[in-house]
C-alpha cells in the first residue's frame, strides 16, 4: 500500500500530525504539572507560615519553647488539616511531633543541609504515617540567636499524582482523537485534490493508446487547471499532428498511386506487345514525364520535411529582391509568349534591398509565378509589384482568371491540396508548391497571404522583414 505517492504522503502527514499533537500535549502536561506543584508549594508555605506564627506566639508567651503546649497545637492542626507536623532541633532530634507513632524519627543530614538556607519541598513517595504519595516541606526557623529549629510538614500528595495521571490520560485521548480527525480530514482533502491527477493519468493512458477525442475539464484549482489546460493543449497538438500524418500518408499514397499505375500500365503494354512498336516512343515519353513528376514530388516532400524539422539553416545575404523577381520571371518567357500574356507592374518596381536566402526566395518567386502562369486565362494579365516600408518588403504576384472561393483559399497552403479546377489544368504538379512557399517564408520570419475574387483574379502577397535578426554585416 505504501507503493503509491498518495499513501506515503498520507502516512507521513498522519505521523507528523500525531507527533506534533503528542509533543504539544507533553509540553502542556509538563507546564500544568509545574503550575500545580507551584500552587501546592504555595499552599505548603502558607501552612508553614501559620504554624511558625503560632510557635513564635507560644514562645513569646511562655518565654521558652513549651513542647507540651506545642504538641497540643500541632495535634489539633493535624486533625483539622490532615498534615503531620514535626519540630527538630539543630542536632536533628525530633522534639515535638503531632502523630501518635511511637517509632523514633530523625531529620536526615541531607534534608537539613537542603533546608539550611531556604525552605525545601519534595514531592515523592510514602512518608511519615501516610502510605500514599506525599509531599515533604522543611523550613528552618530561629526563636533566639543561639538555637535554631526545623519545622517539617508532611502532606498527602495523592491528589497531585491523580492530577498528573488524569492529564496524561487526557493527553493520550486528545492525541488519538486529533490524529484520527486530522487523518480523516487529510484523507478526504487529499483524495479530492488527487482526483484530477487520477483523471489526468487515465486520460494520458487513453492518449498513449491513440485516443485523443476526450478533453479534461477544469476544476477551479489554479495549479491543477494549469496542468489540465497544458494537457488539453498537448492533446490538441498531438491530435492535429496525428490527423496531419494520416492525411499526409493518405495523400502521398493517392498521389503516388496515379503515376505508378500509369507507368506500370504503359510498361506492361510495351512488354507484352499490347502497345504497337510505332507507339512505344510516345508512351515512353509519358512514362518519362510521370517519372519526373515522381522525382519532383519526392524532392518537394524532402524539402518540406527539412523545413519542418528545423534542420535547414538559411544562408542570408543582402540583395535586390526586385532584380531576383525579374530574373525568375524570365525563366517563364516561353510559357508567357505561348499563352499570350501581358506582364504589368515590373517597369515601375523600385530597387528593394532585403536580407534573404537567395535560393529559397527564388524558389518562392518561382513557385508563385509558375502557379500564376499555370492558372491565368489565355491572353490574360500577370501583375507583379514590389513595395516596402521601414520594416518590411512586399511582393505582389497576381493573375487574371477564374479566381478562388473562400473555401479554396482556406486550404490553398495545405500539402497536396488541389482545387477541382486545378486538377484539370495542372496534370504535372504535385500540390506541394504553395506549402513549400509558406514554410520558406516562415524561415524568413515573413508570411504569404492570398486574396481572390471569383471569376476575376487571384493575388499572392509575400511579406518579409528587410533585415534578419541573425544577420550581421561584415
N, C-alpha and C positions, 0 to 999 in steps of 0.2 A: 504493500500500500504506500510505502514511502518512496516508491519509484517516481511518482508524479511530483511536479513542482508544487502544485496546489497542496498536496499532503504535507510536504516538507515545510512549506510556509505556515500551514495551519498548526502543525505540532510545535514548530519553533515559536510562533507567536503565543500559543497557549502556554508553553513552558515559561516564556518571558513574562507573560501576564501573571501567572501564579507565583513566580519568583518575586515579582515586584510587589504583589499583594502580601506575600509572606514576609518580605523584608520590611514593608511598611507596618505590618501587624506587629512584628517583633519590636520595632522601634517604638510603636505606640504602647505595647505591653511594658517594655522597659521603662518608658517615661512614666506610665501610670503607676507602676510599682514604686518607682523613685518618689513620685509625689505622695503616694500613700504612706510610704515609710517616713517621709518627711513630716507628714501630718501626724503619724504615730509618735515620732520623736518629740514633736511639739507638745503632744498630749502628755508624754512621759515627763518632759521637762516641767510642764505646768504642775503636774502632780508632785514632783520633787520640790518645787518652789513652796507649795502649800505645806508639805511635811517639814521642810527646813525652817520655814517661818514658825511652825508650831514648836519645833525643837528649840529654837532660839528663845521663844517666849517662855518655855518651861525653864530653860537655863537661867534666864533673867529673873524669873520669879523665885526660884529656889537658890540662886547664886551658885549652883553646881548642877551637874547632869544627873538628875534623879532618874535612874534606869527603870524603877518600878512604875513611876508615872508615865515615862516614855513608852514602856511596853504596853501599858493600858491604852495609850493613844494609838499606837501602831496596830494593836489587835482590833480596835474599833474601826480603824481605817481599812484594815484588811477585810473585815466582814462587810463593810459598805461598798468598797471599790474592787474587791476581788484581786488584790495585789499583795504579794509577800514583801515585807519590809525588813531590812537588816541594817544594823549600825555596827561598823567596825572601827577599832582604834588604829593608830599608826603602826601597831605591831601586828595588824591583820587579824586580831582576835575579835570574834563576834561578842559584843557586849549587850546588845538588845536585838530581839527577834520577835516577829509578830506571829509566827506559826507555832504549832504545838509539836513539831517534830523534835524528838529528843536527840537525834544524831548531831554530832559536832560539825560545825561549818566554819571554814577558814577562808579568808579572802586570799585568792591566789596572787602571787607576786606579779604575774603578767597583767592581771586586771588592775592591781594597784598602780603599776607603772603607767598603764594606759590612761587612767583617770587622774593622774597626779596634777596635770596642768589644766585639763578641761573635762567636762562631762563626757562619759563614754557610753555608747549604746550599741548593743549587739543583738542582731536577730539570729536566732539559732534554734537548736533542738530543745528537748525537755530539760528543765532545770528546777531546782527547789522542790516544792510539793506538787508541781504540775507534771503530768505525764505527756501532755501535748506540747506542741511547739510554743516557745516563749520568747520574750524579749527582755534582755537584761540591761538595766540602766544603772550606772555607777557614777557618783559625783563626790568629790572631796569637799569638806567644809571645815571651818575652824570656829571654836567657841571662845578661845583665848589665844594669846600669842604663843603659848608654849606647847599646845597639843592640838593635833588635827584628827578628824574623823572622816569615815566614808559612809555614805548612805547608798545602799543597794536596793533597787526595786525590781521585782521580777513580775512581769505582766504576762498573762496568757496571750499569745500572738497567733492563735489558730485562725482567727478571722483574717489575718494578713495572708496566710498561706491559702486560705479558701478564696480570697480575693484574687490572688495570682492564678490559682487553678481555674477559676471562672473566666478570667481574662484569656488564659491560654485556650480554653475550650471555645470561647467566643471567637478567638483569632482563627482557630482551625476551621470552624464552621464558616466564618466570613470568607476566608481564603478559598474554600471549596465552592461556596456559592458564587463568589466573584469570578473564580476560574470557569465554572460551568456557564454562568451568564455571559462572560466575555467570549468564551469559546463558541457559544451559540450565536452571539451577535456577529462574531468574526466569520463564522462558517456561512451564515446567511448572506452577509455583506460580500464576502469574497466570492461566494458562489454566484451571486448576482453580477459582480464585477467581471468574473471569468466567463460568464455565459457568452458574451460577444467573442471572446477568444476561441471558445469551442466552436462557435458558428463560423468564425474565420477559418479555423482548422478544417472543418468539414467542407467549407466552400473551396479551400485550397486543394483538398483531395479531389473534388469534382473538377477543378481546373487541371489538375495533373492527369485526369482521365480524358481531358479534351472537351469537357462540357463547360462552356462559357456563357450559357444562357441566363443564369441567375445572377443577381447582384445583392450585395449586403445592404441592409437598412441601417441608418444611423441610430445611435442610442441616446444622444443628448450629452454624453460624456465627451469633453473636448479632445482628450488624448486618444480615446478609443475611436471617436469619429474620424480623427485624422488618419489613423491606421486603416479604418474601413474605406474612407474615400480614396486612399492610396491603393488599396486592394482593388477597388472598383475601377480606378484608372488603369491599373496594370492589366486587369481582365479585359477592359475595352481595347487597350493597346494590343494585347496578345490575340484577342478575338479578331481585330481588324487585320493583323498580320497573317493570322491563320486563314481568314477568308481570302485575303490577297494572295496567299501562297496557293490555296486551292484554285482560285481563279487563274492565277498565273500558269499553274500546271495544266489546267484545262485549256487555257488559251494557246499555250505552246503546243499542246497535243493537237489542238484543232488546226493551228497554223502550219504545223509540220505535216499533218495528215494529207492536206491537199497536194502540195508539191511532191511528196513522196509517192502518193498514188499515181500522179501524172507521170513521174519519172519511171516508176515500176511498170505502168501500163505500156508506155511507149517502148521501153527497152525490151519488155517481153514480146511486144508486137514485132519488133525488129528481129529478135532471136528466133521466134517461131515462124517467121515469114508472113505474118498477117499483113504487115505493112510492106508495100511493094518497094523494090530496090530504088526505084526512081524517087520515092517519097522519103527515103531514110534520112537524107540530109536535112530536110525541112523539120522532121520530127526530132532529130538530134539537136537542132538549134533550139527547139522548145525545151528539150531536156537540159541543155546548157543554161538557158535562161532561168529555169527553175533551180538549178544547182547554184547559180549566182545569187538568186533570191534567198536560198537557204543560208548561204555564206554571209550575206548581209544581215540576216536575222540573228545568226549566232554572234556576229561581231557586235551588233547593237545590244543584244542581251548581255554580253560580257561587259560592255561599256556601262550599262545601267547598273550592273552588279557592282562594278568598281566604284561608281559614284555613291551608291547607297551604303556600301561597306566603309566608306571613308578611307580607302587605301589609295585613292588617286589624289595627288597633290598638284594643283595648278602651278604653272610657271608664269608668273605675272611679269608683264612688261608694259611700258607706256607707249601707246601707239595711236594712230589716227583711225578711229572706227569707221569714219565716212569712207576713207580710202579702202579699208578692208571690205566694207559692204559693196563698193563698186567692183572690186576685184572678184568678189563672189558672184555678183550678178553676171559678169562677163562669161562665167563658166556655162551659163544657160543661154548664150547668144543664139545658138542654132534653134533651140526649142522656142525661144521668143519669136524668132522670124517665122518658124513653121506655123505658129498659131496666130501670127499677125497681130501681136500685142503692142500696145502703146505704153511706154515706160515714162512715168512722170515723177517729178519731185527731186531727183538727184542733182539736177543742174543748179539748184539753189541751196543745196545742203552745205552748211559751213564745215570747216575743218574742226573736228571734235576729238580732243586728246583724252584718253581714259586708260586706266591700268587694268589690263585683262590678260587672259591666256590666249595668245594669238590663235592657236589651233582650235581650242574649244569654242572661241567666239565665232570663228569662221564656220565651225560645224553648226552653230546656232543659226547664223545667217543662211547657210546652205540649206538646212532642213526647212526653214520657214519660206525661203524663196522657192525651193522645189515644190513645196506644198501649195504655194500660191499659184505657180505656173500650172501645176497639175489640175487645179480646180477652177482656174479662171475660164470664163466663156471665150470662145474663139472670136478673135478680133476685139477682145476686151482690154481692160486697162490694169497695169500694175503701178501702184503708187508707193514710192519709197521716200522716207524722210528721216533726217537726224536732227535732233534739237537737244538742248541741255540747259540746266540752271547751275546754281553754285555748287550743288552736291551731286547731281545725277545727270546721266545722259539717257536719251530716249530714242529708240529706233522704231519707226513705224513701217510695216510691210502690209499693204492692202491690195486685194484683188477684187475686181468686179465679178459677179456671178451669182450663183444660187443662194449663197449665204448659209447660215446655220440657225437652227432653232435653239430655244433656251435649253431644252433637254440635251441637245447635242453639245452645246457649249459646256455644260456641267461635266461632261465625260471626255472632252476632247484631249486632255492630257493623260488619260489613262493608257496603260500598256495594251497594245493590240486592239484598241478601240478604233472602229471604222463606222462612219455613218452609212446608211443604206445606199446613199448616192455615191459615196466614195468607193464602195465595194465594186460598183460597176465601172467607175472611171480609173481606179487605181488597182491594177492587177499585179504590179511589180512591188508595191510597198508591203511592209510588214506591220504597220501600225505602231511603230516604236519611235518614229522621228520626233513627234511633239513631246513625248515622255522624256526623251533624252534632252531636248531643249530645256524643259522645266528643271531637270536635275543639274544641268550645266549652269543655269542661272542661279540656282541655289548655292553652288560652289562660289559664285561671284558676289554673294550677298545681294543678288538682284532678283528680278521677277519677270515673268512673262504673262501677259493677260490677253484676252481675246474679246472682241466685240463684233457683232454682226447684225445685219438687217436682212431677214429672209427675202431672197429674190433680188437683192441689191449688191451687197458686198460683204467681205469678211476681212477684218483687220487684226493683226497681231502687234502688240506693243511690248518691246523689250526695254526694261529699265535696269540700269546698272550704276553703281557708285563710280565717280570719276577717280577715286583713289581707294586702294585696298589697304586695310589696316596692317596686313603682314608685309606690305611692300615698302622697301626703303631704297631711296635713290642713292647710288654710289657717289 
